[in-house]
Amino acid sequence: MITLALTGSIGMGKSTVAAMFAAAGIPTFDADAVVRSLQGPDGRLVAQIEARFPGTTRDGAVDREALSAAVLSDRDELAALEAIVHPAVHHERTRFIVEHGDAPALLFDIPLLFETGGAEAFDKVIVVSAPREVQGARVLARPGMTAEKLEQILARQLPDEEKRALADFVVDTSGSLEETRAQVGNILTCLGLPRGV
């Protein structure tokens, strides 16, 4: 089995690229989706997060805006949140690997792969990238996003050029979907996996 890590900064197109790998038949683990589930309605981390960060949940789910406001500008508070979330995500990832033990490859969509020192656990790292102006336009189009919030998020992430330098493969998403899909197909071919896209 080949283990693939998919990463890239906010707004680079990771979800689109991950969906292309999934469409090619590669089982895909989405760390962000797992976190949303764990923090969503009746998620198993909601009570623990409310206990540590009072006032950050509402109607049985984490209020992502309130939690973001509580931790984004404070490194210690962010570390406290990560100490709650990361072990739970690791547990879900282990379960995913067991469930797909017979697959020829698995893809793990992990936004903060390099920042959390996780790259060594994978056979190959794929970085999704786009020019800064494309990234900014995508992210600022999201509801509730501001230039200040984007800068806070980017300050926690390794710069794109450094991620590209550490990658085994880079997928540039600044072109058409067809161009992106072709790059995914080329990676699959390089790895000896069916293209399927």
Secondary structure, DSSP 4 states (H G I P E B T S, - for coil): -EEEEEE--TTS-HHHHHHHHHHTT--EEEHHHHHHHHHSTT-TTHHHHHHHSTT-EETTEE-HHHHHHHHTT-HHHHHHHHHHHHHHHHHHHHHHHHHTTT-SEEEEE-TTTTTTT-GGGSSEEEEEE--HHHHHHHHHTSTT--HHHHHHHHHTS--HHHHHHH-SEEEE-SS-HHHHHHHHHHHHHHTT-----
